Amino acid sequence: MKYMTFALAGLMFFNACISEEEWKKVLTPEQFYIARQKGTERPWTSPFETSNEIGTYYCVACGYTLFKSNTKFESGCGWPSFFEPVSKKSILYTADNTLGMRRTEVQCGRCKAHLGHVFNDGPPPTGLRYCINGVSLGFEKKTGE
């Protein structure tokens, strides 16, 4: 692979210089379609949509931390929904005017994998709904303290 990850003094550095052909080797066909080609999974098909486990959601492509389970909520839209990312650096925001709509696409802040979209109809405290393709996510369950 052409991307490299370095750990130095507890900090993670990532260089996402990986070709689409190399992404195809790393990701499943469904993950590649959604994360790299900006696809959308069918609603109500992700096990994360109804999951109530406590832990951390991360980018399936590069492992970057995106959301904590305590920001997840049931939105009724059919995809896992969160009201806040783990940090401002976790998410990139881009205008998406496809399909005759004006939306804001959200991407992984490290490798730019397509995650989903953010809408202004979420719960307090942010009023935001991050509607995320479950295929773009991995999950690490919180272990006992």
C-alpha positions in Angstrom: 0.0 0.0 0.0 1.1 3.6 -0.6 -0.4 5.0 2.6 1.7 5.0 5.8 0.8 5.4 9.4 3.3 6.6 11.9 2.9 6.8 15.7 5.1 9.4 17.3 4.7 10.6 20.9 1.2 9.4 21.0 0.2 11.2 17.8 -1.0 9.5 14.7 0.1 10.8 11.3 -1.6 9.4 8.2 -0.7 10.0 4.5 -3.6 8.9 2.4 -1.7 8.5 -0.9 -3.4 5.4 -2.0 -4.8 4.6 -5.5 -8.4 3.5 -6.2 -7.0 0.1 -7.3 -5.3 -0.2 -3.9 -8.5 0.8 -2.0 -10.2 -2.0 -3.9 -7.7 -4.5 -2.4 -8.3 -3.1 1.2 -12.0 -2.6 1.2 -14.9 -5.0 0.4 -16.8 -4.2 -2.8 -19.6 -2.6 -0.9 -17.2 -0.5 1.3 -15.4 0.6 -1.8 -18.6 1.7 -3.6 -19.9 3.7 -0.6 -16.6 5.1 0.9 -14.7 5.8 -2.4 -17.4 6.2 -5.0 -19.9 8.1 -2.8 -22.6 5.4 -2.9 -25.4 5.0 -0.4 -26.4 1.8 1.4 -30.0 0.8 1.5 -31.8 2.1 4.6 -32.4 -0.1 7.6 -29.7 -2.6 6.4 -26.8 -1.6 8.8 -26.6 -3.4 12.1 -25.3 0.0 13.5 -28.7 1.6 12.8 -30.3 -0.1 15.8 -27.2 -0.9 17.9 -27.1 0.5 21.4 -23.6 -0.7 22.4 -21.3 1.7 24.1 -18.1 2.5 22.3 -16.4 4.4 19.4 -17.3 4.5 15.7 -14.4 4.8 13.3 -13.7 5.1 9.6 -13.7 1.6 8.0 -11.1 2.7 5.5 -8.4 4.2 7.7 -9.5 3.7 11.3 -9.8 7.4 12.2 -12.1 8.0 15.2 -15.4 9.7 14.0 -18.2 9.4 16.6 -18.9 8.2 20.2 -21.9 6.1 20.9 -23.3 8.7 23.4 -23.9 11.0 20.4 -25.9 8.4 18.5 -29.7 8.7 18.4 -32.7 7.1 16.7 -33.7 9.4 13.9 -36.1 7.1 12.0 -34.2 7.7 8.7 -32.9 4.2 8.3 -29.2 5.0 8.8 -27.0 5.4 11.9 -27.4 9.0 13.1 -25.3 11.1 15.4 -25.6 14.7 16.6 -21.9 15.4 16.9 -18.5 14.1 15.7 -15.8 13.3 18.2 -13.8 16.4 17.1 -13.9 19.2 14.5 -11.0 17.5 12.7 -12.8 14.1 12.4 -15.1 15.3 9.6 -14.7 17.2 6.3 -17.7 19.1 4.9 -18.4 19.6 1.2 -21.3 20.9 -0.8 -23.3 18.2 -2.5 -25.8 19.4 -5.2 -26.4 16.0 -6.8 -29.8 14.4 -7.2 -31.4 17.9 -7.5 -30.8 18.6 -3.8 -28.6 20.9 -1.8 -26.9 18.9 0.9 -23.7 18.8 2.9 -21.6 15.7 2.4 -19.5 14.5 5.3 -16.2 12.7 4.7 -13.6 11.2 7.0 -11.2 13.9 8.1 -8.2 11.7 7.4 -8.7 9.7 4.2 -11.8 11.5 2.8 -13.9 8.4 2.7 -17.6 9.3 2.0 -19.6 8.8 5.2 -23.0 10.4 4.4 -24.6 13.8 4.9 -25.4 16.2 7.7 -28.7 17.9 8.1 -30.1 20.7 10.4 -32.9 18.6 11.9 -31.2 16.8 14.7 -31.7 16.9 18.5 -30.1 19.3 21.0 -27.5 20.2 21.9 -26.3 20.7 18.2 -29.5 20.5 16.2 -27.5 18.4 13.7 -28.2 14.9 12.3 -25.1 13.2 10.8 -26.8 10.5 8.6 -24.0 8.0 8.1 -23.7 4.9 5.9 -23.1 2.1 8.3 -20.8 0.4 5.7 -18.4 3.3 6.1 -18.1 2.7 9.9 -16.3 0.3 12.1 -17.0 0.0 15.8 -14.9 -0.6 18.9 -16.9 -1.7 21.9 -15.9 0.0 25.2 -14.2 -2.5 27.5 -14.6 -2.7 31.3 -12.9 0.0 33.2 
